[in-house]
Amino acid sequence: MTSLKSKILSSLKEGNEVSAKQFAARFKTSATTVGARVSELRRDGYAIYNNKHTDCLLYTSPSP
């Protein structure tokens, strides 16, 4: 079974711009949980940013 962190990272690495709400709906969880997993990914060294103009998450650097 793939973890939520892995699913989020995989989607962002593919170049998808997805909001926390969209991830939450796709993976049947809450936007708060998605935010927590994104925070963990950032602590792991992944550069994930919020695009304030589109309210989407962006992955902008190679994996650590």
CNS distance restraints for C-alpha pairs under 8 A (distance, minus, plus):
assign (resid   2 and name CA) (resid   6 and name CA) 6.34 0.50 0.50
assign (resid   2 and name CA) (resid   7 and name CA) 6.78 0.50 0.50
assign (resid   3 and name CA) (resid   7 and name CA) 6.36 0.50 0.50
assign (resid   4 and name CA) (resid   8 and name CA) 6.13 0.50 0.50
assign (resid   4 and name CA) (resid  27 and name CA) 7.71 0.50 0.50
assign (resid   4 and name CA) (resid  34 and name CA) 7.88 0.50 0.50
assign (resid   4 and name CA) (resid  37 and name CA) 7.27 0.50 0.50
assign (resid   5 and name CA) (resid   9 and name CA) 6.09 0.50 0.50
assign (resid   5 and name CA) (resid  37 and name CA) 5.61 0.50 0.50
assign (resid   5 and name CA) (resid  38 and name CA) 7.16 0.50 0.50
assign (resid   5 and name CA) (resid  41 and name CA) 7.09 0.50 0.50
assign (resid   6 and name CA) (resid  10 and name CA) 5.93 0.50 0.50
assign (resid   7 and name CA) (resid  11 and name CA) 6.18 0.50 0.50
assign (resid   8 and name CA) (resid  12 and name CA) 6.24 0.50 0.50
assign (resid   8 and name CA) (resid  23 and name CA) 7.50 0.50 0.50
assign (resid   8 and name CA) (resid  38 and name CA) 7.73 0.50 0.50
assign (resid   9 and name CA) (resid  13 and name CA) 5.98 0.50 0.50
assign (resid   9 and name CA) (resid  41 and name CA) 7.88 0.50 0.50
assign (resid  10 and name CA) (resid  14 and name CA) 6.37 0.50 0.50
assign (resid  11 and name CA) (resid  15 and name CA) 6.96 0.50 0.50
assign (resid  11 and name CA) (resid  16 and name CA) 5.90 0.50 0.50
assign (resid  12 and name CA) (resid  16 and name CA) 5.14 0.50 0.50
assign (resid  12 and name CA) (resid  17 and name CA) 6.72 0.50 0.50
assign (resid  12 and name CA) (resid  18 and name CA) 7.72 0.50 0.50
assign (resid  12 and name CA) (resid  57 and name CA) 7.65 0.50 0.50
assign (resid  12 and name CA) (resid  58 and name CA) 6.42 0.50 0.50
assign (resid  12 and name CA) (resid  59 and name CA) 5.46 0.50 0.50
assign (resid  13 and name CA) (resid  59 and name CA) 6.28 0.50 0.50
assign (resid  15 and name CA) (resid  58 and name CA) 7.68 0.50 0.50
assign (resid  15 and name CA) (resid  59 and name CA) 7.30 0.50 0.50
assign (resid  16 and name CA) (resid  58 and name CA) 7.56 0.50 0.50
assign (resid  17 and name CA) (resid  56 and name CA) 5.46 0.50 0.50
assign (resid  17 and name CA) (resid  57 and name CA) 5.68 0.50 0.50
assign (resid  17 and name CA) (resid  58 and name CA) 5.77 0.50 0.50
assign (resid  18 and name CA) (resid  22 and name CA) 6.10 0.50 0.50
assign (resid  18 and name CA) (resid  23 and name CA) 6.65 0.50 0.50
assign (resid  18 and name CA) (resid  56 and name CA) 4.89 0.50 0.50
assign (resid  18 and name CA) (resid  57 and name CA) 5.58 0.50 0.50
assign (resid  18 and name CA) (resid  58 and name CA) 7.69 0.50 0.50
assign (resid  19 and name CA) (resid  23 and name CA) 6.33 0.50 0.50
assign (resid  19 and name CA) (resid  55 and name CA) 5.94 0.50 0.50
assign (resid  19 and name CA) (resid  56 and name CA) 4.12 0.50 0.50
assign (resid  19 and name CA) (resid  57 and name CA) 5.74 0.50 0.50
assign (resid  20 and name CA) (resid  24 and name CA) 6.04 0.50 0.50
assign (resid  20 and name CA) (resid  31 and name CA) 5.19 0.50 0.50
assign (resid  20 and name CA) (resid  34 and name CA) 5.99 0.50 0.50
assign (resid  20 and name CA) (resid  35 and name CA) 6.69 0.50 0.50
assign (resid  20 and name CA) (resid  56 and name CA) 7.16 0.50 0.50
assign (resid  20 and name CA) (resid  57 and name CA) 7.33 0.50 0.50
assign (resid  21 and name CA) (resid  25 and name CA) 6.22 0.50 0.50
assign (resid  21 and name CA) (resid  30 and name CA) 7.47 0.50 0.50
assign (resid  21 and name CA) (resid  31 and name CA) 5.21 0.50 0.50
assign (resid  22 and name CA) (resid  26 and name CA) 6.11 0.50 0.50
assign (resid  23 and name CA) (resid  27 and name CA) 6.01 0.50 0.50
assign (resid  23 and name CA) (resid  31 and name CA) 7.38 0.50 0.50
assign (resid  23 and name CA) (resid  34 and name CA) 6.95 0.50 0.50
assign (resid  24 and name CA) (resid  28 and name CA) 5.54 0.50 0.50
assign (resid  24 and name CA) (resid  29 and name CA) 4.76 0.50 0.50
assign (resid  24 and name CA) (resid  30 and name CA) 5.03 0.50 0.50
assign (resid  24 and name CA) (resid  31 and name CA) 5.17 0.50 0.50
assign (resid  24 and name CA) (resid  33 and name CA) 7.86 0.50 0.50
assign (resid  24 and name CA) (resid  34 and name CA) 6.39 0.50 0.50
assign (resid  25 and name CA) (resid  29 and name CA) 6.58 0.50 0.50
assign (resid  25 and name CA) (resid  30 and name CA) 7.61 0.50 0.50
assign (resid  29 and name CA) (resid  33 and name CA) 6.68 0.50 0.50
assign (resid  29 and name CA) (resid  34 and name CA) 7.47 0.50 0.50
assign (resid  30 and name CA) (resid  34 and name CA) 6.47 0.50 0.50
assign (resid  31 and name CA) (resid  35 and name CA) 6.11 0.50 0.50
assign (resid  32 and name CA) (resid  36 and name CA) 6.26 0.50 0.50
assign (resid  33 and name CA) (resid  37 and name CA) 6.33 0.50 0.50
assign (resid  34 and name CA) (resid  38 and name CA) 6.17 0.50 0.50
assign (resid  35 and name CA) (resid  39 and name CA) 6.15 0.50 0.50
assign (resid  36 and name CA) (resid  40 and name CA) 6.34 0.50 0.50
assign (resid  37 and name CA) (resid  41 and name CA) 6.26 0.50 0.50
assign (resid  38 and name CA) (resid  42 and name CA) 6.23 0.50 0.50
assign (resid  38 and name CA) (resid  48 and name CA) 7.48 0.50 0.50
assign (resid  39 and name CA) (resid  43 and name CA) 6.28 0.50 0.50
assign (resid  40 and name CA) (resid  44 and name CA) 6.19 0.50 0.50
assign (resid  41 and name CA) (resid  45 and name CA) 6.55 0.50 0.50
assign (resid  41 and name CA) (resid  46 and name CA) 5.64 0.50 0.50
assign (resid  41 and name CA) (resid  48 and name CA) 7.87 0.50 0.50
assign (resid  42 and name CA) (resid  46 and name CA) 4.81 0.50 0.50
assign (resid  42 and name CA) (resid  47 and name CA) 6.07 0.50 0.50
assign (resid  42 and name CA) (resid  48 and name CA) 6.42 0.50 0.50
assign (resid  44 and name CA) (resid  64 and name CA) 7.91 0.50 0.50
assign (resid  45 and name CA) (resid  63 and name CA) 7.67 0.50 0.50
assign (resid  45 and name CA) (resid  64 and name CA) 6.00 0.50 0.50
assign (resid  46 and name CA) (resid  59 and name CA) 7.56 0.50 0.50
assign (resid  46 and name CA) (resid  61 and name CA) 7.04 0.50 0.50
assign (resid  46 and name CA) (resid  62 and name CA) 7.64 0.50 0.50
assign (resid  46 and name CA) (resid  63 and name CA) 6.18 0.50 0.50
assign (resid  46 and name CA) (resid  64 and name CA) 6.64 0.50 0.50
assign (resid  47 and name CA) (resid  59 and name CA) 5.84 0.50 0.50
assign (resid  47 and name CA) (resid  60 and name CA) 5.75 0.50 0.50
assign (resid  47 and name CA) (resid  61 and name CA) 5.71 0.50 0.50
assign (resid  48 and name CA) (resid  57 and name CA) 6.57 0.50 0.50
assign (resid  48 and name CA) (resid  58 and name CA) 5.41 0.50 0.50
assign (resid  48 and name CA) (resid  59 and name CA) 4.49 0.50 0.50
assign (resid  48 and name CA) (resid  60 and name CA) 6.36 0.50 0.50
assign (resid  49 and name CA) (resid  57 and name CA) 5.62 0.50 0.50
assign (resid  49 and name CA) (resid  58 and name CA) 5.12 0.50 0.50
assign (resid  49 and name CA) (resid  59 and name CA) 6.50 0.50 0.50
assign (resid  49 and name CA) (resid  60 and name CA) 7.58 0.50 0.50
assign (resid  50 and name CA) (resid  55 and name CA) 6.54 0.50 0.50
assign (resid  50 and name CA) (resid  56 and name CA) 5.74 0.50 0.50
assign (resid  50 and name CA) (resid  57 and name CA) 4.64 0.50 0.50
assign (resid  50 and name CA) (resid  58 and name CA) 6.17 0.50 0.50
assign (resid  51 and name CA) (resid  55 and name CA) 5.42 0.50 0.50
assign (resid  51 and name CA) (resid  56 and name CA) 5.22 0.50 0.50
assign (resid  51 and name CA) (resid  57 and name CA) 6.02 0.50 0.50
assign (resid  51 and name CA) (resid  58 and name CA) 6.70 0.50 0.50
assign (resid  52 and name CA) (resid  56 and name CA) 7.15 0.50 0.50
